[in-house]
Amino acid sequence: MKAKPAASNRPLRRAPKSGRNQPKLRRPSYPPAERSSRTARDFDAGAPAKARDKRRAAERPRLRLPVYGEAEIESTAKAPSCAACGLCCSYVAIEVDAPSTVKRATQLLWYLYHDGVSLYENGDEWMVQFEANCRYLQPDYRCGIYATRPHICREFSEQDCEINSGDDGHTFYTPAEFLAHLKQQRPRVHTLILKSFAPPDEPARSVPTAFERRVQAVRMRRAALGL
């Protein structure tokens, strides 16, 4: 018979057994106020990839496509594209305060003392407009930097522009036009301006501005295209 090898004091390396002696994994406990908002996010790392992707897909908001009626489809089809217009690339508009006080009204009046500057009003919305062509506007009304155009250009839609949206605002090109609006809509402000800030009398303009000529040219192109 072979002799048994001498016992060794070195512990054996064994795989851990599953059972009651196996330490249990517990989820971290959060206060009740944080539990609802943190658990789903904090256990994403430990969840299986398939279950995690399924849960995230369920939480992702669904994209709702617009439903157009016949009237909307007809108006959209008739709207000219930017390639037939280019008007929005011929000026810069900045929102300003409404002329609710004498100081604000005289500030708007000061804008109109400069050439190529006008005021736009639509209800409570007021803007000062500077006539200036974008240097990247091409002769065919296309954008020369379309792939890298700024966010303000990307977010602008031809369906909402002043040509296609049926804009009902008013544009003032001269101090006299602006003061006539104040006399009707804000008579108190108009009276105070005439006391201390009245501009000199100017003859009524008979020649359209450059911006007005561009608007007329766009409408002529629309008519030529049957729009």
C-alpha positions as CSV (number, residue, x, y, z in Angstrom):
1,M,0.0,0.0,0.0
2,K,1.1,3.5,-0.8
3,A,1.6,5.8,2.1
4,K,-0.7,8.8,2.3
5,P,1.0,12.2,1.6
6,A,1.6,14.4,4.6
7,A,-1.1,16.9,5.3
8,S,-0.3,20.5,4.2
9,N,-1.1,23.6,6.1
10,R,-1.7,25.5,2.9
11,P,-5.4,26.2,2.3
12,L,-7.0,24.8,-0.8
13,R,-8.2,27.2,-3.5
14,R,-11.8,26.3,-4.2
15,A,-14.6,28.0,-6.2
16,P,-17.2,29.6,-3.9
17,K,-20.3,27.5,-3.4
18,S,-23.7,29.0,-3.9
19,G,-25.9,28.6,-0.9
20,R,-26.8,30.1,2.4
21,N,-23.2,30.8,3.3
22,Q,-22.8,33.0,0.1
23,P,-22.9,36.7,1.0
24,K,-26.0,38.3,-0.3
25,L,-25.9,41.4,-2.6
26,R,-28.2,44.2,-1.4
27,R,-29.3,47.3,-3.2
28,P,-28.3,50.6,-1.6
29,S,-31.1,52.1,0.4
30,Y,-32.1,55.7,-0.3
31,P,-34.3,58.0,1.6
32,P,-38.0,57.9,0.4
33,A,-37.7,61.3,-1.2
34,E,-34.7,60.2,-3.4
35,R,-35.7,56.6,-4.1
36,S,-38.2,57.3,-6.9
37,S,-35.8,59.5,-8.8
38,R,-32.5,57.7,-8.3
39,T,-33.1,53.9,-8.4
40,A,-33.9,53.6,-12.1
41,R,-30.9,55.7,-13.0
42,D,-28.4,54.3,-10.5
43,F,-29.0,50.6,-11.3
44,D,-28.6,51.0,-15.1
45,A,-24.9,50.0,-14.8
46,G,-25.7,46.7,-13.1
47,A,-28.7,45.8,-15.3
48,P,-28.4,43.5,-18.3
49,A,-27.9,45.4,-21.5
50,K,-31.1,44.0,-23.1
51,A,-33.3,45.0,-20.2
52,R,-31.6,48.4,-19.9
53,D,-32.2,49.2,-23.5
54,K,-35.8,48.1,-23.3
55,R,-36.4,50.3,-20.3
56,R,-34.8,53.3,-21.9
57,A,-36.8,52.8,-25.1
58,A,-40.0,52.8,-23.1
59,E,-39.0,56.0,-21.3
60,R,-38.0,57.8,-24.5
61,P,-40.8,60.2,-25.7
62,R,-42.5,59.2,-28.8
63,L,-42.1,61.5,-31.9
64,R,-45.6,62.7,-32.9
65,L,-45.8,63.5,-36.6
66,P,-48.0,66.5,-37.6
67,V,-51.3,65.7,-39.2
68,Y,-52.3,68.1,-41.9
69,G,-55.7,68.8,-43.2
70,E,-56.4,69.5,-46.9
71,A,-56.2,73.3,-46.3
72,E,-52.8,73.0,-44.6
73,I,-51.5,70.7,-47.4
74,E,-52.7,73.1,-50.1
75,S,-51.1,76.1,-48.4
76,T,-47.8,74.3,-47.9
77,A,-47.7,73.3,-51.5
78,K,-48.2,76.9,-52.6
79,A,-45.5,78.3,-50.3
80,P,-42.4,79.3,-52.3
81,S,-39.1,77.8,-51.3
82,C,-36.1,79.8,-50.1
83,A,-34.5,79.5,-53.6
84,A,-37.3,81.7,-54.9
85,C,-36.9,84.4,-52.2
86,G,-33.9,85.0,-50.1
87,L,-35.6,87.9,-48.3
88,C,-34.7,86.7,-44.8
89,C,-31.0,86.9,-45.7
90,S,-31.2,90.6,-46.5
91,Y,-31.7,92.1,-43.1
92,V,-30.9,91.6,-39.4
93,A,-33.7,92.0,-36.8
94,I,-33.3,92.5,-33.1
95,E,-36.1,92.4,-30.5
96,V,-36.5,95.7,-28.6
97,D,-38.9,97.0,-25.9
98,A,-42.3,98.3,-26.9
99,P,-42.6,102.1,-26.7
100,S,-44.6,102.0,-23.5
101,T,-42.7,105.1,-22.0
102,V,-41.3,108.3,-23.5
103,K,-37.7,107.1,-23.0
104,R,-38.4,103.8,-24.9
105,A,-40.3,105.6,-27.6
106,T,-37.5,108.1,-28.2
107,Q,-35.0,105.2,-28.4
108,L,-37.0,103.7,-31.2
109,L,-37.3,107.1,-32.8
110,W,-33.5,107.4,-32.7
111,Y,-33.2,104.2,-34.8
112,L,-35.3,105.7,-37.5
113,Y,-32.9,108.7,-37.8
114,H,-30.5,106.3,-39.5
115,D,-30.6,105.1,-43.2
116,G,-31.5,101.5,-43.8
117,V,-33.1,101.1,-40.4
118,S,-36.8,100.4,-39.8
119,L,-39.1,99.2,-37.0
120,Y,-41.4,96.2,-37.0
121,E,-44.5,95.9,-34.8
122,N,-46.9,93.0,-34.3
123,G,-48.9,93.4,-31.2
124,D,-46.6,93.4,-28.2
125,E,-43.6,92.3,-30.4
126,W,-41.3,95.1,-31.5
127,M,-38.1,94.7,-33.5
128,V,-35.5,97.0,-35.0
129,Q,-34.5,96.0,-38.5
130,F,-31.2,96.7,-40.2
131,E,-31.1,96.3,-44.0
132,A,-27.9,94.3,-44.7
133,N,-27.4,91.4,-47.1
134,C,-25.7,88.3,-45.8
135,R,-22.3,88.1,-47.5
136,Y,-22.9,84.3,-48.2
137,L,-26.2,84.8,-50.0
138,Q,-25.6,83.6,-53.6
139,P,-27.0,85.2,-56.8
140,D,-29.5,82.2,-57.1
141,Y,-30.7,83.0,-53.5
142,R,-29.0,79.9,-52.1
143,C,-26.7,79.8,-49.0
144,G,-23.0,79.6,-49.6
145,I,-22.3,78.0,-46.2
146,Y,-25.4,75.8,-45.9
147,A,-23.5,72.9,-44.4
148,T,-22.1,75.1,-41.6
149,R,-24.8,77.7,-41.3
150,P,-25.6,79.0,-37.7
151,H,-28.4,77.8,-35.5
152,I,-30.5,80.8,-36.1
153,C,-30.6,79.8,-39.8
154,R,-31.3,76.2,-39.1
155,E,-34.2,76.9,-36.8
156,F,-35.9,79.3,-39.3
157,S,-38.6,77.8,-41.4
158,E,-39.9,79.2,-44.7
159,Q,-43.4,78.2,-43.6
160,D,-43.2,80.8,-40.8
161,C,-41.5,83.7,-42.6
162,E,-43.1,87.0,-43.5
163,I,-43.8,85.9,-47.0
164,N,-45.5,82.6,-46.4
165,S,-47.1,83.1,-43.0
166,G,-49.5,85.9,-44.0
167,D,-47.8,88.4,-41.7
168,D,-50.1,91.0,-40.3
169,G,-47.5,93.2,-38.6
170,H,-46.5,96.8,-39.5
171,T,-43.2,98.2,-40.6
172,F,-42.2,101.9,-40.0
173,Y,-39.5,103.4,-42.2
174,T,-39.7,107.1,-41.1
175,P,-40.3,109.0,-37.8
176,A,-43.6,110.3,-39.2
177,E,-45.0,106.8,-39.7
178,F,-43.9,105.8,-36.2
179,L,-45.4,108.9,-34.6
180,A,-48.7,108.4,-36.4
181,H,-48.8,104.9,-34.9
182,L,-48.1,106.3,-31.4
183,K,-50.8,108.9,-31.8
184,Q,-53.3,106.2,-32.4
185,Q,-52.1,103.5,-30.0
186,R,-50.3,105.5,-27.2
187,P,-51.7,109.0,-27.3
188,R,-50.1,110.0,-23.9
189,V,-46.6,109.0,-25.0
190,H,-47.2,110.8,-28.3
191,T,-48.2,114.0,-26.6
192,L,-45.1,114.0,-24.4
193,I,-42.8,113.3,-27.3
194,L,-44.2,116.3,-29.2
195,K,-43.4,118.5,-26.3
196,S,-39.7,117.9,-26.0
197,F,-38.5,115.3,-28.6
198,A,-40.4,116.2,-31.8
199,P,-38.4,115.5,-34.9
200,P,-38.3,118.1,-37.7
201,D,-40.9,117.9,-40.4
202,E,-40.0,115.8,-43.4
203,P,-41.7,115.4,-46.7
204,A,-43.6,112.2,-47.2
205,R,-41.5,109.6,-48.9
206,S,-42.4,108.7,-52.4
207,V,-39.7,106.2,-53.2
208,P,-39.8,102.8,-51.7
209,T,-36.9,101.6,-49.6
210,A,-34.5,98.9,-50.7
211,F,-36.3,96.4,-48.4
212,E,-39.7,97.3,-49.9
213,R,-38.3,96.8,-53.4
214,R,-37.0,93.4,-52.4
215,V,-40.4,92.4,-51.0
216,Q,-42.0,93.5,-54.3
217,A,-39.4,91.5,-56.3
218,V,-40.2,88.4,-54.2
219,R,-44.0,88.9,-54.8
220,M,-43.3,89.2,-58.5
221,R,-41.3,86.0,-58.6
222,R,-44.2,84.3,-56.7
223,A,-46.6,85.5,-59.3
224,A,-44.4,84.3,-62.1
225,L,-44.3,80.8,-60.5
226,G,-48.0,80.8,-60.1
227,L,-47.9,80.8,-56.3
